[in-house]
Amino acid sequence: MVTVVILGAGNIAQHFYTVFQNTESIQVVQVYNRSEKALQYFNAVHTTTNLKDIVEAAVYIIAVADDAIASISNKIPFTDRFVVHTSGSASMHVLHKKNRRGVFYPLQTFTKGTQVDFATIPLCLEAADKTDFKLLHSMAAAIGSTSYRISSEQRRALHVSAVFVNNFSNHLYRIAHEICEANNVPFKILNPLIQETANKLNTLTPYMAQTGPAKRGDEKTINDHIAKLEKDIHKEIYTLLTQSIGKTYGREEL
Amino acid sequence: MVTVVILGAGNIAQHFYTVFQNTESIQVVQVYNRSEKALQYFNAVHTTTNLKDIVEAAVYIIAVADDAIASISNKIPFTDRFVVHTSGSASMHVLHKKNRRGVFYPLQTFTKGTQVDFATIPLCLEAADKTDFKLLHSMAAAIGSTSYRISSEQRRALHVSAVFVNNFSNHLYRIAHEICEANNVPFKILNPLIQETANKLNTLTPYMAQTGPAKRGDEKTINDHIAKLEKDIHKEIYTLLTQSIGKTYGREEL
């Protein structure tokens, strides 16, 4: 049985709490949070708002905003235990060195209140100590996740990549939504195309999957599209991404 | 029984041919193409390379490159029949007016050699004549597609939107692939995130689904990310999309 204390009460803390509660080999023994209110969610375990009351456990999971990780790991009153954070962008070394350090980063976008299937979520693991790494690996396996040994530097690269494929792709969906609304077209017509664009990566690299006027160098369609766009920033985004696709396929200028 | 002649032998022509062959109420009676070679695919029906040999049918589907539609519809030797094209960006009026005109546009990305499920593909229909429109509607229903009445102007908006959600999203996947390769991280780790980003649109609008440093206005992470990117054009894309997300959530400048 791996005993766990979770520090933090937000989205990630809740998702880990829920999946650990459903895992026989992992036991959440306590949840800490600065404020009482957010602790209501964790009604099946002992909770505290006082760092001095934290109990002993095999691993302490700090699941708080990036800029609060260093401070909370510093304030922890104990030493020589195993403390991890769950951040994609923070280095393992933002954790205070008085404890053994590690990272347990789920590479997925979480929606509050929506159950997630950890079997589909890759976990990026890092630990300074070999035995600690094995513990994280066994925890990932216990909740059904595929895990990868990822250094802080690699994790930073993954986190930037995640911004491109998640945050930025979603923003492109938003722009399409705006264009549809401005032209009285239901956005849902695009949904199958959006799903298929993502699905293609199960069989093709993005390089192979690329299609469209920018790849073909079809200047007439490109100019028609830019003329059709109403917002300047949409024109700018269209132009820049078209230029970048052109470069990818060997055209310096369109 | 709806009789169909397909003009063109490319990707879209092949997909329509295959699904019509499997549909009881639609019969492909002939496929025309300028060159003989590409006609090999259509081995179960009569084929021709001569426009003068085209037989009678209820609907003629021109499935060729956008810039060839006007020319082929002009060269067709008959008049007063029903002729449609399958393009997302070309107006219905690029078809020569000597025939009755329409559009039968499948809004999806097609991969050569990959079977497609038309039940998941929205068809955008347009026809000048009411009876012709009904015919297209019944054909869409026969192959299991959901269809929408979409004007040429609306279709143009959808086509620009499709470039954003398909071509440009795929290019963002490509950029992430490049970043992963440069940092010795397997790109496949990002695949579940990519799928989930698309899946979220089944329950949330893109406006509601947005997360990340650009939305939060988290300047430290944004600057770290831009510093981490090696290619100037990736920095430019990161900066512009971050700025656009900022505007969407009410921040003029970051």
Interface residues (C-beta under 8 A of the other chain):
Chain A: D66 D67 S89 L107 Q108 T109 T111 T114 T120 I121 P122 C124 Y148 I150 E153 Q154 R156 A157 L158 H159 V160 S161 A162 V163 F164 V165 N166 N167 F168 S169 N170 H171 L172 Y173 R174 I175 A176 H177 I179 C180 A182 N183 N184 V185 P186 F187 I189 L190 N191 P192 L193 I194 Q195 E196 T197 A198 N199 K200 L201 N202 T203 L204 T205 P206 Y207 A209 Q210 T211 G212 P213 A214 K215 K220 T221 D224 H225 K228 L229 I233 E236 I237 Y238 L240 L241 Q243 S244 I245 K247 T248
Chain B: D66 D67 S89 L107 Q108 T109 T111 T114 T120 I121 P122 C124 Y148 I150 E153 Q154 R156 A157 L158 H159 V160 S161 A162 V163 F164 V165 N166 N167 F168 S169 N170 H171 L172 Y173 R174 I175 A176 H177 I179 C180 A182 N183 N184 V185 P186 F187 I189 L190 N191 P192 L193 I194 Q195 E196 T197 A198 N199 K200 L201 N202 T203 L204 T205 P206 Y207 A209 Q210 T211 G212 P213 A214 K215 D218 K220 T221 D224 H225 K228 L229 I233 E236 I237 Y238 L240 L241 Q243 S244 I245 K247 T248
